[in-house]
Amino acid sequence: MVARPGAETPGADSPADHAPADRTGATSPLGSVDKALLALERLAAAGPHGLPLGSLAADLGLNKTSLHRTLSALRFRGYADQDPTTGSYRLGPAATALGDTFLGEENLPALLGPALTAVCEASGELVHLGVLSGPEIVYLDKVEPARAVRVWSAIGRRRPAATTALGRALLAFRTTDRSAMSWYAAATGDTGPTTITADSLWDTLTTARAGGYATETEENEPGISCLAVPLLRAGQAVAALSVTAPADRMGPDRHRELARIVRSVAPPLLPSSLTLPDSLDANA
């Protein structure tokens, strides 16, 4: 059957379903999907208060009735919410969970493997990847250099966050309240070479925030020292990478050199949503 001039082709987007063209003048091959994506982007920018339908339609240059259908579909899957009192729409939990799922522990080794490898090759040292789990860190991955470094580390191993460079980098760049320092300090027990207190840990984290990296020397293993840099998402540390080497070659100058290496080689290889601390530029 030949369609009448002006009639809609079955399965095609109607004119109301077409989102605006981009800055180059190109239009999406599937306007209804493009419109949903634009709505999600605008709701994300609007924050927790959201936007009423009229304002959202005006911002996007879309028909209110058509946009309402799009928002209904997004609400059905949890990607948008509607305030029952004001009627405004806001980003839903399914949308905010996407990034967390993508950067989940099971995905991080694959996502960050190229960056770890590049840092290992550029530094010639052992590189670890770790995340915070309660008062401890968990090693998720490691890349070993050509020259062996005798370190008792294994993927899945846990260590107190307060005594490790990885843990300190993570705690320094999270919204960790000072009142929580006692909990992290208590988790170290009394087996280390130095006693960690709530006050000493807070001072250590303050120094790490200022420099953009954290260090530890022989606090987990005799003769071994580490430097760790946090990997930030929206300003909060979701993971950290560390460079591990014999303590006799890990003085302040080497720390600064390693920080420069991480800043130089890691950023182009990180997922686009992850960054390094700005303070690493000024102090490395």
C-alpha positions in Angstrom: 0.0 0.0 0.0 1.3 3.4 -0.9 1.1 6.0 1.8 -0.9 9.1 1.2 1.2 12.3 0.9 1.7 13.7 4.5 0.5 10.4 6.1 2.8 8.9 8.8 4.7 5.7 7.9 3.8 2.9 10.3 6.5 2.6 13.0 8.1 6.0 12.1 8.4 8.9 14.5 5.6 11.5 14.1 6.7 15.1 13.6 6.0 15.8 17.3 8.5 13.1 18.3 11.4 14.7 16.6 13.8 16.5 19.0 15.7 19.6 17.9 18.8 19.3 15.7 22.2 19.5 17.2 24.6 22.3 16.8 25.7 21.0 13.4 22.1 20.9 12.1 22.0 17.1 12.2 19.0 15.2 13.6 18.8 12.0 15.4 17.9 8.8 13.4 15.3 8.1 16.1 13.7 11.2 17.4 11.7 9.7 20.2 14.8 8.2 21.8 16.7 11.4 21.3 13.9 13.3 23.0 14.0 11.0 26.0 17.8 11.4 26.3 17.5 15.2 26.1 14.8 15.1 28.8 17.1 13.0 31.1 20.0 15.4 30.5 17.9 18.4 31.4 16.4 16.7 34.5 19.9 15.8 35.7 20.9 19.5 35.3 17.8 20.7 37.2 18.7 18.8 40.3 16.5 17.4 43.1 13.8 20.0 42.6 13.2 19.0 39.0 11.1 21.0 36.5 7.4 21.3 35.7 6.3 19.9 32.3 5.8 23.3 30.8 9.3 24.5 31.7 10.9 21.3 30.5 9.1 21.4 27.2 10.0 25.1 26.7 13.7 24.4 27.5 13.8 21.6 25.0 11.6 23.1 22.3 9.2 20.2 22.4 5.5 19.7 22.3 4.1 19.3 25.8 1.7 16.4 25.0 4.4 14.4 23.2 6.9 15.1 26.0 4.4 14.0 28.6 4.2 10.6 26.9 8.0 10.4 26.9 8.1 11.2 30.6 5.4 8.6 31.3 7.6 6.0 29.7 10.6 7.1 31.6 8.6 7.0 34.9 7.5 3.5 34.0 11.1 2.3 34.0 12.2 4.4 36.9 14.3 6.8 34.9 12.1 9.8 35.9 10.0 10.6 39.0 7.1 13.1 39.4 6.6 15.0 42.6 3.0 14.2 43.8 2.6 17.7 45.3 4.1 20.0 42.7 3.9 17.8 39.6 7.5 18.6 38.7 9.6 15.9 37.1 13.1 14.9 38.3 15.6 12.3 37.5 14.7 8.8 38.8 16.7 6.2 40.7 17.2 4.0 37.6 19.0 6.8 35.8 21.3 7.7 38.8 22.1 4.0 39.2 23.6 3.6 35.7 26.9 5.3 36.5 27.2 3.4 39.8 26.6 0.1 38.0 29.1 0.9 35.2 31.8 1.8 37.8 31.0 -1.1 40.0 33.8 -3.2 41.5 33.3 -6.0 38.9 33.9 -3.6 36.0 36.7 -1.4 37.4 39.6 -3.8 36.6 38.6 -3.9 33.0 37.9 -0.1 32.8 41.1 0.9 34.5 43.4 -1.8 33.3 45.0 0.4 30.5 45.7 3.2 33.0 47.3 0.9 35.5 49.4 -0.7 32.8 50.5 2.7 31.5 51.5 3.9 35.0 53.4 0.6 35.6 55.3 1.0 32.4 56.1 4.7 32.9 57.2 4.2 36.5 58.8 0.8 36.4 57.0 0.0 39.6 54.2 -2.3 40.9 50.7 -0.7 40.5 47.6 -1.7 42.5 43.9 -0.8 42.2 41.8 -0.7 45.3 38.4 0.4 46.6 37.0 1.1 50.1 35.0 -1.6 51.9 33.9 -0.6 55.3 37.1 0.3 57.3 39.3 -1.6 54.9 40.5 -1.5 51.3 40.1 -4.3 48.9 42.7 -4.9 46.2 40.9 -5.3 42.8 43.8 -5.6 40.4 47.6 -5.2 40.1 50.1 -4.8 37.3 53.6 -6.0 37.9 56.7 -4.4 36.4 59.5 -6.3 34.5 61.7 -6.1 37.6 60.1 -8.1 40.4 59.0 -6.4 43.6 58.6 -8.8 46.5 55.2 -7.6 48.0 52.7 -9.8 49.6 49.7 -8.6 47.7 46.8 -10.5 46.0 43.6 -9.5 44.3 40.9 -9.7 46.9 43.2 -9.1 49.8 42.0 -6.6 52.5 44.0 -4.2 54.6 43.0 -1.5 57.1 42.3 1.7 55.1 44.0 3.9 57.7 47.4 2.3 57.3 47.4 2.1 53.5 48.1 4.7 50.9 45.1 3.4 48.9 42.8 3.8 51.9 44.1 7.2 52.8 43.7 8.5 49.3 40.1 7.2 49.2 39.2 8.6 52.7 40.8 12.0 51.9 38.7 12.5 48.8 35.3 11.4 50.2 32.9 13.2 52.4 34.4 11.4 55.4 33.4 13.2 58.7 36.1 13.7 61.3 33.9 11.9 63.8 34.5 8.7 61.8 38.3 8.8 62.3 38.1 6.7 65.5 36.3 3.9 63.7 38.9 3.7 60.9 41.8 4.1 63.4 40.4 1.3 65.6 40.3 -1.1 62.6 44.1 -1.0 62.4 44.5 -2.9 65.7 47.9 -2.7 67.4 50.0 -4.7 65.0 51.5 -1.9 62.9 54.8 -0.2 63.5 53.1 3.1 64.4 49.9 3.8 66.4 47.1 5.3 64.3 44.9 7.7 66.3 41.8 9.6 65.1 43.8 12.9 65.3 46.9 11.5 63.4 44.7 10.0 60.7 42.8 13.3 60.2 46.1 15.1 59.9 47.3 12.5 57.3 44.1 12.9 55.3 44.5 16.7 55.4 48.0 16.4 53.9 46.8 14.0 51.3 44.0 16.4 50.2 46.4 19.3 49.9 48.9 17.3 47.8 46.5 15.2 45.7 48.0 11.9 46.8 48.6 9.8 49.9 51.7 7.8 51.1 52.7 5.2 53.6 56.1 3.8 54.4 56.6 0.3 55.9 53.2 0.5 57.7 52.0 -2.7 56.1 55.1 -4.5 55.1 58.8 -4.0 56.1 60.9 -2.3 53.4 57.9 -1.4 51.3 56.4 2.1 50.6 53.4 3.2 48.5 52.0 6.3 46.9 48.3 6.4 45.9 46.2 8.7 43.9 42.4 8.7 44.1 40.1 8.4 41.0 37.3 10.8 41.4 33.7 10.8 40.1 31.9 14.1 40.6 34.6 15.0 43.2 34.3 11.8 45.2 36.8 9.0 45.3 35.4 5.8 43.9 38.7 4.0 43.6 42.5 4.6 43.9 45.6 3.4 42.2 48.9 3.0 44.1 52.5 2.7 43.1 54.5 0.3 45.3 58.3 0.1 45.6 61.1 -0.6 48.1 61.1 2.1 50.7 64.8 3.0 50.0 63.8 4.5 46.7 60.6 6.2 47.8 61.6 9.5 49.3 59.8 12.8 48.8 61.4 13.5 45.5 60.3 10.1 44.1 56.8 10.7 45.5 56.5 13.9 43.5 58.0 12.2 40.4 55.5 9.4 40.6 52.6 11.9 41.1 53.7 13.6 37.9 53.8 10.3 36.1 50.3 9.4 37.1 49.1 12.9 36.1 50.8 12.6 32.8 49.8 9.1 31.6 46.6 8.1 33.4 43.9 10.8 32.5 43.6 9.9 28.7 43.1 6.3 29.7 40.4 6.8 32.4 36.7 6.5 31.7 35.3 9.9 30.9 33.5 10.2 34.2 36.6 9.8 36.3 39.2 12.4 37.0 42.3 13.0 39.2 42.5 15.6 42.0 43.2 19.2 40.8 45.7 19.6 43.6 47.9 16.9 42.0 48.8 19.5 39.3 50.0 22.1 41.8 52.0 19.8 44.1 53.3 17.0 41.8 
